[in-house]
Amino acid sequence: MTRMVQCVKLGKEAEGLKVQPYPGELGKKVFENVSLEAWQMWLKHQTMLINEYRLSPIDPKARKLLEQEMEKFFFGEGASMPPEFIQPKS
């Protein structure tokens, strides 16, 4: 049976994540309030941030930045784009 959540990002009921995607309180909050579709959106955004800022996920400062951006992406004013980011043409 599919687990459903009221997704804070999409503003609708949608399929939830199967497991907590991130450790700690933030991971629990995401698991309970974010849909699988919205999580996929975050993964794309996170990849862009890692590439644009040349972040190393093993660096504690980079992880802290990504946690802050995840919090904003789902529960705040929305994630920010790097200042010099240019959206690729499809």
MARGUGU-634908 format. One record per atom (N, C-alpha, C): residue number from 1; residue in three letters; atom name; x, y, z. Coordinates in nm, 4 decimals. Layout:
N
ATOM  seq  type  atom        px        py        pz
ATOM  NUM   ala    CA         X         Y         Z
...
//
This chain:
90
ATOM  seq  type  atom        px        py        pz
ATOM    1   met     N    0.0839   -0.1182    0.0000
ATOM    1   met    CA    0.0000    0.0000    0.0000
ATOM    1   met     C    0.0892    0.1256    0.0000
ATOM    2   thr     N    0.0549    0.2211   -0.0811
ATOM    2   thr    CA    0.1309    0.3444   -0.0934
ATOM    2   thr     C    0.1015    0.4377    0.0225
ATOM    3   arg     N    0.2071    0.4931    0.0785
ATOM    3   arg    CA    0.1943    0.5896    0.1882
ATOM    3   arg     C    0.1699    0.7274    0.1288
ATOM    4   met     N    0.0658    0.7947    0.1758
ATOM    4   met    CA    0.0303    0.9266    0.1245
ATOM    4   met     C    0.0633    1.0319    0.2304
ATOM    5   val     N    0.1049    1.1503    0.1832
ATOM    5   val    CA    0.1319    1.2637    0.2720
ATOM    5   val     C    0.0684    1.3886    0.2120
ATOM    6   gln     N    0.0415    1.4843    0.2975
ATOM    6   gln    CA    0.0000    1.6168    0.2518
ATOM    6   gln     C    0.1297    1.6933    0.2274
ATOM    7   cys     N    0.1684    1.7061    0.1015
ATOM    7   cys    CA    0.2984    1.7616    0.0664
ATOM    7   cys     C    0.3006    1.9135    0.0842
ATOM    8   val     N    0.3972    1.9606    0.1647
ATOM    8   val    CA    0.4096    2.1044    0.1887
ATOM    8   val     C    0.4616    2.1782    0.0654
ATOM    9   lys     N    0.5369    2.1115   -0.0184
ATOM    9   lys    CA    0.5935    2.1761   -0.1375
ATOM    9   lys     C    0.4896    2.1867   -0.2488
ATOM   10   leu     N    0.4160    2.0794   -0.2719
ATOM   10   leu    CA    0.3191    2.0772   -0.3818
ATOM   10   leu     C    0.1809    2.1254   -0.3396
ATOM   11   gly     N    0.1546    2.1291   -0.2098
ATOM   11   gly    CA    0.0252    2.1742   -0.1613
ATOM   11   gly     C   -0.0886    2.0791   -0.1914
ATOM   12   lys     N   -0.0570    1.9504   -0.1992
ATOM   12   lys    CA   -0.1607    1.8509   -0.2273
ATOM   12   lys     C   -0.1204    1.7179   -0.1670
ATOM   13   glu     N   -0.2169    1.6276   -0.1577
ATOM   13   glu    CA   -0.1862    1.4932   -0.1112
ATOM   13   glu     C   -0.1179    1.4176   -0.2242
ATOM   14   ala     N   -0.0081    1.3515   -0.1902
ATOM   14   ala    CA    0.0689    1.2792   -0.2914
ATOM   14   ala     C    0.1423    1.1627   -0.2264
ATOM   15   glu     N    0.1972    1.0766   -0.3092
ATOM   15   glu    CA    0.2721    0.9614   -0.2607
ATOM   15   glu     C    0.3909    1.0065   -0.1765
ATOM   16   gly     N    0.4052    0.9460   -0.0593
ATOM   16   gly    CA    0.5130    0.9814    0.0315
ATOM   16   gly     C    0.6390    0.9002    0.0061
ATOM   17   leu     N    0.7438    0.9389    0.0741
ATOM   17   leu    CA    0.8697    0.8665    0.0661
ATOM   17   leu     C    0.8573    0.7329    0.1389
ATOM   18   lys     N    0.9339    0.6348    0.0959
ATOM   18   lys    CA    0.9279    0.5027    0.1576
ATOM   18   lys     C    1.0113    0.4956    0.2856
ATOM   19   val     N    1.1193    0.5722    0.2910
ATOM   19   val    CA    1.2067    0.5763    0.4087
ATOM   19   val     C    1.2474    0.7203    0.4353
ATOM   20   gln     N    1.2918    0.7463    0.5573
ATOM   20   gln    CA    1.3402    0.8796    0.5919
ATOM   20   gln     C    1.4660    0.9073    0.5088
ATOM   21   pro     N    1.4662    1.0150    0.4295
ATOM   21   pro    CA    1.5746    1.0382    0.3341
ATOM   21   pro     C    1.6986    1.1057    0.3909
ATOM   22   tyr     N    1.6899    1.1534    0.5134
ATOM   22   tyr    CA    1.7988    1.2310    0.5725
ATOM   22   tyr     C    1.7941    1.2086    0.7234
ATOM   23   pro     N    1.9087    1.2054    0.7905
ATOM   23   pro    CA    1.9068    1.1797    0.9352
ATOM   23   pro     C    1.8544    1.2975    1.0173
ATOM   24   gly     N    1.8208    1.2688    1.1406
ATOM   24   gly    CA    1.7856    1.3734    1.2358
ATOM   24   gly     C    1.6455    1.4274    1.2217
ATOM   25   glu     N    1.6234    1.5399    1.2912
ATOM   25   glu    CA    1.4914    1.6037    1.2941
ATOM   25   glu     C    1.4488    1.6529    1.1555
ATOM   26   leu     N    1.5419    1.7087    1.0789
ATOM   26   leu    CA    1.5074    1.7565    0.9438
ATOM   26   leu     C    1.4611    1.6397    0.8574
ATOM   27   gly     N    1.5308    1.5273    0.8658
ATOM   27   gly    CA    1.4910    1.4090    0.7889
ATOM   27   gly     C    1.3533    1.3590    0.8273
ATOM   28   lys     N    1.3239    1.3607    0.9577
ATOM   28   lys    CA    1.1925    1.3182    1.0060
ATOM   28   lys     C    1.0838    1.4125    0.9547
ATOM   29   lys     N    1.1115    1.5419    0.9598
ATOM   29   lys    CA    1.0158    1.6431    0.9122
ATOM   29   lys     C    0.9895    1.6262    0.7623
ATOM   30   val     N    1.0946    1.6012    0.6863
ATOM   30   val    CA    1.0807    1.5786    0.5416
ATOM   30   val     C    0.9983    1.4524    0.5175
ATOM   31   phe     N    1.0308    1.3445    0.5864
ATOM   31   phe    CA    0.9591    1.2177    0.5691
ATOM   31   phe     C    0.8094    1.2329    0.5932
ATOM   32   glu     N    0.7741    1.3107    0.6939
ATOM   32   glu    CA    0.6334    1.3259    0.7318
ATOM   32   glu     C    0.5569    1.4254    0.6456
ATOM   33   asn     N    0.6276    1.5180    0.5758
ATOM   33   asn    CA    0.5586    1.6286    0.5082
ATOM   33   asn     C    0.5923    1.6497    0.3607
ATOM   34   val     N    0.6773    1.5661    0.3053
ATOM   34   val    CA    0.7229    1.5882    0.1679
ATOM   34   val     C    0.6925    1.4647    0.0836
ATOM   35   ser     N    0.6408    1.4874   -0.0351
ATOM   35   ser    CA    0.6078    1.3775   -0.1259
ATOM   35   ser     C    0.7313    1.3304   -0.2020
ATOM   36   leu     N    0.7186    1.2132   -0.2604
ATOM   36   leu    CA    0.8241    1.1576   -0.3438
ATOM   36   leu     C    0.8546    1.2514   -0.4610
ATOM   37   glu     N    0.7518    1.3061   -0.5223
ATOM   37   glu    CA    0.7695    1.3988   -0.6352
ATOM   37   glu     C    0.8477    1.5235   -0.5928
ATOM   38   ala     N    0.8135    1.5809   -0.4780
ATOM   38   ala    CA    0.8838    1.7000   -0.4296
ATOM   38   ala     C    1.0283    1.6657   -0.3918
ATOM   39   trp     N    1.0505    1.5459   -0.3372
ATOM   39   trp    CA    1.1870    1.5047   -0.3029
ATOM   39   trp     C    1.2721    1.4953   -0.4299
ATOM   40   gln     N    1.2145    1.4450   -0.5368
ATOM   40   gln    CA    1.2864    1.4376   -0.6643
ATOM   40   gln     C    1.3228    1.5783   -0.7132
ATOM   41   met     N    1.2330    1.6730   -0.6930
ATOM   41   met    CA    1.2619    1.8123   -0.7291
ATOM   41   met     C    1.3806    1.8634   -0.6481
ATOM   42   trp     N    1.3823    1.8311   -0.5175
ATOM   42   trp    CA    1.4932    1.8728   -0.4320
ATOM   42   trp     C    1.6256    1.8116   -0.4783
ATOM   43   leu     N    1.6251    1.6832   -0.5134
ATOM   43   leu    CA    1.7489    1.6185   -0.5566
ATOM   43   leu     C    1.8084    1.6882   -0.6788
ATOM   44   lys     N    1.7241    1.7303   -0.7712
ATOM   44   lys    CA    1.7730    1.8052   -0.8885
ATOM   44   lys     C    1.8308    1.9405   -0.8459
ATOM   45   his     N    1.7614    2.0074   -0.7556
ATOM   45   his    CA    1.8080    2.1378   -0.7076
ATOM   45   his     C    1.9392    2.1211   -0.6296
ATOM   46   gln     N    1.9448    2.0202   -0.5453
ATOM   46   gln    CA    2.0653    1.9945   -0.4677
ATOM   46   gln     C    2.1850    1.9657   -0.5591
ATOM   47   thr     N    2.1636    1.8878   -0.6637
ATOM   47   thr    CA    2.2707    1.8578   -0.7592
ATOM   47   thr     C    2.3208    1.9858   -0.8245
ATOM   48   met     N    2.2290    2.0743   -0.8607
ATOM   48   met    CA    2.2674    2.2023   -0.9197
ATOM   48   met     C    2.3509    2.2837   -0.8208
ATOM   49   leu     N    2.3092    2.2868   -0.6935
ATOM   49   leu    CA    2.3846    2.3609   -0.5925
ATOM   49   leu     C    2.5252    2.3033   -0.5752
ATOM   50   ile     N    2.5351    2.1722   -0.5671
ATOM   50   ile    CA    2.6652    2.1065   -0.5528
ATOM   50   ile     C    2.7557    2.1418   -0.6701
ATOM   51   asn     N    2.7005    2.1379   -0.7903
ATOM   51   asn    CA    2.7806    2.1672   -0.9089
ATOM   51   asn     C    2.8182    2.3152   -0.9177
ATOM   52   glu     N    2.7229    2.4032   -0.8963
ATOM   52   glu    CA    2.7480    2.5465   -0.9116
ATOM   52   glu     C    2.8437    2.6006   -0.8052
ATOM   53   tyr     N    2.8283    2.5529   -0.6823
ATOM   53   tyr    CA    2.9140    2.6001   -0.5735
ATOM   53   tyr     C    3.0372    2.5108   -0.5543
ATOM   54   arg     N    3.0458    2.4040   -0.6348
ATOM   54   arg    CA    3.1565    2.3083   -0.6256
ATOM   54   arg     C    3.1718    2.2557   -0.4818
ATOM   55   leu     N    3.0587    2.2079   -0.4300
ATOM   55   leu    CA    3.0546    2.1586   -0.2929
ATOM   55   leu     C    3.0990    2.0127   -0.2854
ATOM   56   ser     N    3.1566    1.9771   -0.1742
ATOM   56   ser    CA    3.1895    1.8384   -0.1444
ATOM   56   ser     C    3.0931    1.7918   -0.0350
ATOM   57   pro     N    3.0093    1.6935   -0.0636
ATOM   57   pro    CA    2.9126    1.6481    0.0364
ATOM   57   pro     C    2.9747    1.5953    0.1653
ATOM   58   ile     N    3.1037    1.5647    0.1650
ATOM   58   ile    CA    3.1676    1.5183    0.2882
ATOM   58   ile     C    3.2191    1.6334    0.3745
ATOM   59   asp     N    3.2189    1.7540    0.3199
ATOM   59   asp    CA    3.2624    1.8721    0.3939
ATOM   59   asp     C    3.1484    1.9174    0.4864
ATOM   60   pro     N    3.1743    1.9267    0.6175
ATOM   60   pro    CA    3.0680    1.9674    0.7112
ATOM   60   pro     C    3.0050    2.1034    0.6778
ATOM   61   lys     N    3.0842    2.1980    0.6287
ATOM   61   lys    CA    3.0289    2.3296    0.5925
ATOM   61   lys     C    2.9352    2.3166    0.4732
ATOM   62   ala     N    2.9702    2.2328    0.3762
ATOM   62   ala    CA    2.8847    2.2113    0.2592
ATOM   62   ala     C    2.7549    2.1427    0.3001
ATOM   63   arg     N    2.7637    2.0429    0.3893
ATOM   63   arg    CA    2.6430    1.9746    0.4366
ATOM   63   arg     C    2.5512    2.0705    0.5102
ATOM   64   lys     N    2.6097    2.1594    0.5908
ATOM   64   lys    CA    2.5295    2.2580    0.6636
ATOM   64   lys     C    2.4564    2.3500    0.5649
ATOM   65   leu     N    2.5271    2.3956    0.4609
ATOM   65   leu    CA    2.4652    2.4796    0.3585
ATOM   65   leu     C    2.3507    2.4052    0.2900
ATOM   66   leu     N    2.3721    2.2785    0.2551
ATOM   66   leu    CA    2.2678    2.2003    0.1883
ATOM   66   leu     C    2.1488    2.1774    0.2811
ATOM   67   glu     N    2.1731    2.1569    0.4094
ATOM   67   glu    CA    2.0628    2.1428    0.5055
ATOM   67   glu     C    1.9809    2.2712    0.5131
ATOM   68   gln     N    2.0491    2.3843    0.5173
ATOM   68   gln    CA    1.9785    2.5134    0.5222
ATOM   68   gln     C    1.8957    2.5337    0.3958
ATOM   69   glu     N    1.9529    2.4992    0.2823
ATOM   69   glu    CA    1.8801    2.5139    0.1557
ATOM   69   glu     C    1.7621    2.4177    0.1485
ATOM   70   met     N    1.7780    2.2963    0.2022
ATOM   70   met    CA    1.6679    2.1998    0.2044
ATOM   70   met     C    1.5541    2.2525    0.2905
ATOM   71   glu     N    1.5891    2.3071    0.4057
ATOM   71   glu    CA    1.4880    2.3651    0.4954
ATOM   71   glu     C    1.4113    2.4760    0.4234
ATOM   72   lys     N    1.4822    2.5643    0.3552
ATOM   72   lys    CA    1.4168    2.6736    0.2814
ATOM   72   lys     C    1.3339    2.6197    0.1648
ATOM   73   phe     N    1.3856    2.5202    0.0944
ATOM   73   phe    CA    1.3182    2.4625   -0.0226
ATOM   73   phe     C    1.1810    2.4079    0.0141
ATOM   74   phe     N    1.1751    2.3356    0.1261
ATOM   74   phe    CA    1.0491    2.2723    0.1654
ATOM   74   phe     C    0.9654    2.3536    0.2633
ATOM   75   phe     N    1.0264    2.4210    0.3571
ATOM   75   phe    CA    0.9518    2.4791    0.4681
ATOM   75   phe     C    0.9671    2.6297    0.4821
ATOM   76   gly     N    1.0453    2.6921    0.3966
ATOM   76   gly    CA    1.0704    2.8353    0.4080
ATOM   76   gly     C    1.0259    2.9101    0.2848
ATOM   77   glu     N    1.1018    3.0131    0.2523
ATOM   77   glu    CA    1.0673    3.1009    0.1411
ATOM   77   glu     C    1.1046    3.0441    0.0051
ATOM   78   gly     N    1.1555    2.9230    0.0027
ATOM   78   gly    CA    1.1987    2.8622   -0.1228
ATOM   78   gly     C    1.3498    2.8713   -0.1342
ATOM   79   ala     N    1.4072    2.7780   -0.2051
ATOM   79   ala    CA    1.5526    2.7736   -0.2175
ATOM   79   ala     C    1.6019    2.8843   -0.3089
ATOM   80   ser     N    1.7223    2.9280   -0.2810
ATOM   80   ser    CA    1.7803    3.0333   -0.3633
ATOM   80   ser     C    1.8678    2.9725   -0.4720
ATOM   81   met     N    1.8817    3.0455   -0.5790
ATOM   81   met    CA    1.9681    3.0051   -0.6889
ATOM   81   met     C    2.1016    3.0760   -0.6720
ATOM   82   pro     N    2.2105    3.0126   -0.7129
ATOM   82   pro    CA    2.3395    3.0814   -0.7087
ATOM   82   pro     C    2.3322    3.2109   -0.7894
ATOM   83   pro     N    2.4011    3.3164   -0.7457
ATOM   83   pro    CA    2.3898    3.4477   -0.8099
ATOM   83   pro     C    2.4206    3.4484   -0.9604
ATOM   84   glu     N    2.5141    3.3665   -1.0035
ATOM   84   glu    CA    2.5528    3.3671   -1.1449
ATOM   84   glu     C    2.4911    3.2527   -1.2241
ATOM   85   phe     N    2.3932    3.1828   -1.1662
ATOM   85   phe    CA    2.3319    3.0680   -1.2331
ATOM   85   phe     C    2.2491    3.1127   -1.3519
ATOM   86   ile     N    2.2688    3.0463   -1.4651
ATOM   86   ile    CA    2.1906    3.0693   -1.5856
ATOM   86   ile     C    2.1185    2.9393   -1.6181
ATOM   87   gln     N    1.9870    2.9455   -1.6237
ATOM   87   gln    CA    1.9058    2.8275   -1.6523
ATOM   87   gln     C    1.9403    2.7745   -1.7905
ATOM   88   pro     N    1.9760    2.6438   -1.8037
ATOM   88   pro    CA    2.0053    2.5887   -1.9361
ATOM   88   pro     C    1.8805    2.5880   -2.0231
ATOM   89   lys     N    1.9007    2.6082   -2.1511
ATOM   89   lys    CA    1.7882    2.6029   -2.2456
ATOM   89   lys     C    1.7539    2.4576   -2.2744
ATOM   90   ser     N    1.6254    2.4274   -2.2718
ATOM   90   ser    CA    1.5803    2.2888   -2.2933
ATOM   90   ser     C    1.5815    2.2516   -2.4378
//
